[in-house]
Amino acid sequence: MNSKSTAPQNIPFPWVEPRDESVIWRYEKNPVVGRHQLPFSNTIFNSGVARYGNEYVGVFRVDRRSMDRTLHLGRSANGFDWTLSEAPIDFILDHEGIVPCNRPYDPRIIQIGDRYYIIWCNTHYGPTLAMAYTDDFETFHQTEAISLPYNRNGVLFPEKINGNYALLSRPCSNGQCQDGEIFYSESPDLTHWGKFRHVMGPAFGWSGTKVGAGPAPIRTSEGWLLIYHGVRSSCNGFIYSAGVALLDLEQPWKVLARPRPFLLTPETDYECVGDVPNVVFPSGLLHDETSGRLAIYYGAADTCLATAFTTVDRLLQFAKSRVF
């Protein structure tokens, strides 16, 4: 395995100091990736990010002007300024019969040890969860699909739980996934999945229609912090917001805390105006374990990629709050 991922990472963490006691605050120069960053792109949003060696990397969802979708590798020295490859990622199929990357969307990146896993929603008789891995962000191996249709919003936990890989996903009842709740499952080998457990479903006004997991959960001494998106139906369509919940460390299907208020909701022009208005969709996360700082990357109005900031302590305090 390439050792670059464990090399000293002497790069600045993307961070802006808070102005007050807010739980979360936006980057004033949002979006960090615009819709036309590539010459052929119509929109770029809902993407995964990670720290790798002395740089930041990302797998970006690109909707082309032809409305074809492709996944592209991006690199950044500071987490703010991104350079995206014009060529889509070329996934090597590990086995015959694997459905290739096909109209993909909403990738997440999860690091487990020195290996990085990419999970995205593929298209095969409806939305299914596809997975690939890389050790160097040069070569990407696509594995067997990890779900049947219909399923979306898959993300691995960043470490094994009770000796198994652990996954959150959102099964739904039809190809458009107009509904859905978060479920947990485990696998000894990333191929065979079981121990299915319900985690949580729609609740409260802002997430009363459907919910789905965001970036990889964050381990704390008090439980797993899960950033998720929730959807409510309005007279003008769906409104996507972000929330947080605290899950049990050993039995992550048990929700220890889930505050009623949203964490982030569409308020700015770039969140309210775009191809799909009124969307905040968290999908990427950078965590500085020394300081507890978090940079959250989220799709805005299904058009561009934005960043917001918080800390583990602030997020944990909010997750355990009982405010209304």
N, C-alpha and C positions, 0 to 999 in steps of 0.2 A: 504494500500500500504506500502511496505517496505520503511522505512525512511533512509536506508543506502545511497541512492543516493544523499540525501541532507545533509549528515553529512560532517563536515569539511574534506577537502581533502588535508591532509598534506603529499602529495607525490610529488616527483620531476617531473617537466614537462620534457618530452624528448626533449632535446634541445642541439644544438651545435652552438656556436657563429659564425657569418659570418666573412670571411676573407677580404671581400671587399664590394662593393655596389651592388653586384648581387641581383636580385629579388628573386632568389631561389637557394639553394645549397643542395647538396646531403650529406647524412651521409657517412662518410669515411669508416665505417665498414659494409656497406651494403653487402649482404642482411640481414635484421633482422630476417627473417624466411626463412630457406633454403628448398630446394625441398624435402630433405629426413629427415625432422625433426621428422616425425612419421615413425615407422618401415615399414609401408606398403605404404607410400606415394611415388608417382612419382613426383608430383609437388604440391606446396602450394602457392597460389597467389590470387589476386583480392579479398581482404577481408575487412570487416568493423571493426572499432575499436570505443571504447568509454571509458570515464572515469566513474567509478562506485565506490563510496565510497573512500576507501583508496587503490584502485588498478585500473589498466587498464584492460579492457576486450576486447575480439575480437571474431567475428564469421568468421571462416576461411574456404575458399574453398579448399578442398583437393581432388585432382585427384589421385585415387589409381593406383597401378600397374596393376590392372585388368581393368583400365579405367572407373570404376564406380566413381561417384562423391558423396561426402558427405560433410556436414557442421559440423564443430567441434568448440567447445568453447575453447578459449585460455585466459590465465591470465598473467599479468605482473605487477611487482612492480615499473618498471621504464619506460615502453613503448618501451624498446629496447630488453630485454631478455624475451622471451615468452615461456610458457609451455602450450602445447596443450593436450586436453583430447583425448585419443585414441578412445573412444566411440563417435559416432556421436550424435549430439543433438537429443533428443527424443521429437518431437513436439506433443503436445496434440491437437487433432482436436476439435475445438469448436462446429462444427455441422456435422451431417451426410452428406456425399456426398462431403465433401472437398477433393480435390485431395492431397494426402500426399506429403511430400517433396520427389521429384522424379528427380534424376539427376540434382541437384541444382547447380547454379553457380552465382558468383559475388554478394555476399550479401553486403548490406549497413546497418548501424545501425544509427537510428535517435532518439534522446531523445526529448520528448515533455512532459514537466512537470517532474513528477517522473517516467514516463513509458518510456520504450525503445521499439522501433519498429524495426524489422528486415525485410527488403524487399530483395527478391532474385528472380532470374529468374528460374522458375519451368518448367517442361516439361509436357505439356498436350495438345496434338494435335498441338505441336509446342511450342515455348517459350512464357510463360505467366508470369505475375507478381504475386508472392505469398507473403503473409505477415504474420508475427507472432509478438507477443508482450511478454514482460517479465517485471516483477517488481523487480526481484532479481537475474537474471542470474542463477537460479536454475531450474525454471519451465518455459516452453515456450509454449504458446498457439497459434496455427495456426488458422487464420481466413479465411474467404472466399477469393478467388482470387480477385485481384483488376484490372484485365484486361482480355480481350480475347486474343487469339493468333492473331497476332504475336506482341510481345512487350518485350522490355528489358530495362535495365538501369533505374529502378524506384527508386526514392528517395523522401521522404517527406521533406517539409520545417519544421524547428524545432519549429515553432509556427503556430497557426491558422492565416489565412489571411481573413479579412472581415467576421470573425466568422466561417470559414470553414477550414477543413484540406486541404492542398494544396500539389500537387504531380507533379513532373516532370517525364516524361517517354519518351521512344523512340519507337513509333510504326514503323513497317517495313513491307515490302511487301511480304516477304516469310520466310520460316522457318530458312534459313541460315542468315537472317538479314544482307544481303550484302549492304543494304542502311539504311537510317533512319535519322529523324530529331527530335528535342526536342519539346515536347508538354507539355502544362500545363493543369491541371484539378483540380476540387475542389469536396469535399464531406462533408456533414454534419455529417456523421456517420462512415466513412471509409469503407462503403459498396456500397453506391450509388454515382456514379461519373458522373460529368457533367461539364458544363462551359469550354468546351475544347477550348484551344487557342494555336496557333502556337507560339513558342518562337524563334527558330532559326534553320537554316539548314546548310549544308556544305558551306564553304566559304574559300577563301585564298588557297594557295597551300597545306599547311600541313593538312588541314581539308576539302579537296574538295570532299571527297567521302561520309563520314557520320560523324555524331557527336552524343554524348550521355552524359548525366549528370554524374557527379562523386559523391563525398560525399555530405552531406547536405549543402545547401547554408548557407553563413555566413551573418548575419544581420550587417549592418553598418549604420551610419547616412545618407549615400549617396545612399544606395541601397543594394540589395542582391549581394554578391560576389559568383559567381558560377564557380567552377572549373569543367571543362569538358574535355572529350577526343575527339580528332578529328583524322580522318583517311585519309590518302592519298594512292592512288594506285601507285605502282612502278612496274618496270619490274621484281622485285623480290618479289612481293606480297604487302600486306598491311603494312603500317607503322603507328603505333599508337603514338600520342603525346598528351600532356596536354596543355590546354589553360585556359583562364579566361575571364569571361564577367561580366558586372554589370547590374542587373535587377532592375526595379522599385519596391519600397517597397510595394505599394498598388496594383499595377497591374504588377505582375512579368513576364507576357508574353511580356512586353515591354522592349526591350534591350536598355539600356542607353549608354553603351559603350562596345566595343569588339575590342581589339587591334589585328592588323594583325599578329604579331609574336606569335609563340608558347611560352608557359611557360617552358616546359620541353620536350625534345625529346630523343629518344634512342641514347646514346653516349658511355656508358660504356659496358664492356664485358657482365655483367649480364643482361643488357637491350637489347643487340644486339644478344646474343647467348642463345638459349634455345629451348623448344618445339615449340614455335612460335616466331621466331626472330623479333627483332625491335618493341618491344611493351613497352610503358609506359602507364599504365592504372590506374588513380587515383580512389580510391574507399573508403578510410578511412581518417578521419581527427580528430585531437585533437586540441582544441582551448583554450588557456589560456587567459581568458577575461581580466584579470588584466594587463598583459603585451602586449597583442595582438599577442603573439607568436602562430605560427601554425606548427604542425607536420603533414605532408601529407604522407599517406601510399599508395603505388601504386604497382600493379603487374608489374613485369619485365619479359619480354619475355615469358609470360604465364608459368613461372617456379618457381619464388620465390617472396617474398614480400620485398620491399625496402622502405626507408623513405627519405624524403627531408624536408627542413625547409624554412619558410619565416615568414613574419609578416603581419598583416592586413594592416598596413600603406603601406608597400612596394607593396603588392598585389593590393591595391586600386589605388595607383599611377600608377602602370603598366597597370591596367585595363582601366584607363582613358587616357592613353598615346595615341598619334597618330603616334608613331614611325613606320617605315616601314622596 
